[in-house]
């Protein structure tokens, strides 16, 4: 399986990395880069109605497992794997309603300007993640975008983080991972990468704090403040 690198843009260096050994930042996508919960909720409701039938769709239970690959969540929740097809179909149909979080374009530009490499390691499939980031005009900011269908084991296993490190050609000590779910932090820790909790989306703050992340951030600008020294 081939994951093509993104073409890196050239930017005038206006800041530098605060930690000399840091070379790369790995991001989860949903709840960190994009505010996709409303669309996710609607796609899940439609898929549940089509495949399971009547009654309320258990989206709040589904949310507890975010960060994992959709088929894995279906197995955990004992729901039909057949829900994947309508869920993906509706996610594509509604993708135009998914925005970037405020401050994300500026954050990505600042990190790139400082010379950091960027990757996405998401619970989504790779094609769906790259399609959405392209639609939002930020795909070019990432060196690699890796989906859960492109590794042997999805989060909380470390495979997707190891794959990002391999593609970026960096050591675990040279990277950090930013996620909004305990599965993200578990995958980072299992790969010996510093785990940063992002609380600007609809994350479960109590659950994230309970696993003691290496840093806790409430806005994208906080990540710049943590990682960069502006000139």
C-alpha positions in Angstrom: 0.0 0.0 0.0 1.4 3.4 -1.0 0.8 6.6 0.8 2.0 9.5 -1.3 3.8 12.4 0.5 2.4 15.8 0.2 4.4 18.6 -1.6 5.7 20.9 1.1 5.3 24.6 0.6 8.0 27.1 1.2 7.4 29.7 3.9 9.4 32.4 5.4 10.7 31.3 8.8 9.1 33.5 11.5 9.4 31.2 14.5 11.6 28.4 15.7 11.0 25.2 17.6 11.1 25.6 21.4 12.4 22.1 21.9 15.6 21.5 19.9 15.0 17.8 19.3 11.5 18.2 18.0 11.1 17.5 14.3 7.5 16.4 13.7 3.9 16.8 15.0 1.4 14.0 14.4 -2.3 15.0 14.6 -5.5 13.0 15.0 -8.1 14.6 12.7 -11.7 14.5 14.0 -12.0 16.7 17.1 -8.5 18.1 16.6 -8.3 19.5 13.1 -11.9 19.4 12.0 -15.2 19.9 13.8 -16.9 16.9 12.4 -19.2 15.8 15.3 -22.5 17.2 13.9 -21.9 15.5 10.5 -20.7 12.3 12.3 -23.8 12.3 14.4 -26.2 12.7 11.5 -24.3 10.0 9.4 -24.4 7.6 12.3 -28.2 8.2 12.8 -29.0 7.6 9.1 -26.8 4.4 9.0 -28.4 3.1 12.2 -31.9 3.7 10.9 -31.1 2.0 7.5 -29.4 -1.1 9.0 -30.8 -1.6 12.5 -34.2 0.1 12.2 -36.2 2.2 14.7 -35.2 3.6 18.0 -32.6 6.2 19.0 -29.2 5.7 17.5 -26.6 5.2 20.4 -24.3 8.0 19.2 -23.2 8.9 22.7 -21.9 5.4 23.2 -20.2 5.6 19.8 -18.5 8.8 20.8 -16.8 7.0 23.7 -14.8 4.9 21.2 -13.8 7.7 18.8 -10.2 7.4 17.6 -10.8 3.7 16.7 -11.6 2.5 13.2 -15.3 2.4 12.5 -15.5 -1.5 12.1 -13.7 -1.9 15.4 -16.3 0.3 17.1 -19.1 -1.7 15.5 -17.7 -4.9 17.0 -17.3 -3.3 20.4 -20.9 -2.0 20.4 -22.2 -5.3 18.9 -23.7 -3.4 15.9 -23.8 -4.7 12.3 -20.7 -4.1 10.3 -23.2 -3.3 7.5 -23.6 0.2 9.0 -20.2 1.1 7.6 -21.4 1.5 4.0 -24.2 4.0 4.7 -22.1 5.8 7.4 -19.3 6.4 4.9 -21.7 7.3 2.1 -23.4 9.9 4.3 -20.1 11.2 5.6 -19.0 11.9 2.0 -22.3 13.5 1.2 -22.2 15.8 4.2 -18.5 16.6 4.1 -19.1 20.1 2.9 -20.6 20.9 6.3 -17.4 20.0 8.2 -15.3 23.1 9.1 -11.8 23.4 10.4 -11.6 24.5 14.0 -10.8 28.2 14.4 -7.1 28.7 14.5 -6.1 25.5 12.7 -5.0 27.1 9.4 -2.8 29.6 11.3 -1.4 26.8 13.5 -0.4 24.6 10.6 1.2 27.5 8.8 3.2 28.4 11.9 4.4 24.9 12.5 5.4 24.5 8.9 7.2 27.9 8.9 9.2 26.7 11.9 10.4 23.7 9.8 8.4 21.0 11.5 7.0 18.1 9.5 3.3 17.3 10.0 1.3 14.1 9.7 -2.2 13.0 10.3 -2.9 9.6 12.0 -6.7 9.2 12.0 -9.4 6.7 12.8 -10.9 7.4 9.4 -9.9 5.6 6.3 -7.0 7.2 4.4 -9.0 8.1 1.3 -11.8 9.7 3.3 -9.4 11.7 5.4 -7.4 13.0 2.4 -10.6 13.9 0.6 -11.9 16.0 3.5 -8.5 17.7 4.1 -8.3 18.5 0.4 -11.8 19.9 0.4 -10.7 22.2 3.3 -7.6 23.2 1.4 -5.1 22.1 4.0 -4.0 18.7 2.6 -0.9 20.3 1.2 0.2 21.3 4.8 0.8 17.6 5.7 3.7 15.5 4.6 1.5 12.3 5.2 -2.1 11.5 6.0 -2.5 7.9 7.3 -5.8 6.2 7.8 -6.7 3.3 10.0 -7.3 1.1 6.9 -3.6 1.6 6.0 -2.1 -0.1 9.1 -2.5 -3.6 10.5 -4.0 -2.5 13.8 -5.9 0.7 14.5 -5.6 2.9 17.6 -5.2 2.3 20.5 -2.5 0.1 19.1 0.6 2.1 18.1 0.8 0.9 14.5 -0.5 4.1 13.0 1.9 6.3 15.0 4.8 4.0 14.2 3.9 4.3 10.5 3.9 8.1 10.7 7.3 8.0 12.3 8.6 5.7 9.7 7.3 7.8 6.8 8.6 11.0 8.4 12.0 9.3 9.2 12.0 10.5 12.8 12.5 8.9 16.1 9.8 8.8 18.8 11.7 11.4 20.9 11.6 13.7 17.9 7.8 13.8 17.6 4.6 14.6 19.6 1.1 13.5 18.9 -2.0 15.7 19.4 -5.3 13.9 20.0 -8.7 14.4 21.6 -9.4 10.8 22.7 -7.8 8.4 25.1 -7.2 6.0 22.2 -5.0 8.7 20.6 -3.0 9.1 23.8 -2.7 5.4 24.3 -1.3 4.9 20.8 1.2 7.7 21.3 2.4 6.4 24.6 2.7 2.8 23.2 4.9 4.3 20.4 7.0 6.2 23.0 5.8 9.5 21.6 4.8 12.5 23.8 1.0 12.6 24.1 -0.8 16.0 24.0 -4.5 16.3 24.8 -6.6 18.7 22.7 -9.7 20.0 24.5 -11.1 22.4 22.0 -13.6 20.0 20.5 -16.2 17.7 22.0 -13.7 15.7 23.9 -14.3 13.9 27.2 -12.1 16.1 29.4 -12.4 14.0 32.5 -11.3 10.8 30.7 -8.4 12.6 29.0 -7.1 14.1 32.2 -7.4 10.7 33.9 -4.7 9.2 31.6 -2.3 12.1 32.5 -1.2 13.4 29.1 2.1 15.1 28.8 0.3 18.4 28.0 -3.3 19.7 28.0 -4.3 22.3 25.5 -7.5 24.2 25.2 -7.0 26.1 21.9 -4.9 25.5 18.8 -2.9 28.6 19.7 -1.8 26.8 22.9 0.0 24.3 20.7 2.0 27.1 19.0 2.8 28.6 22.4 4.0 25.2 23.7 6.1 24.2 20.7 7.3 27.4 19.2 9.3 30.5 20.1 8.1 33.3 17.8 10.5 35.9 16.5 
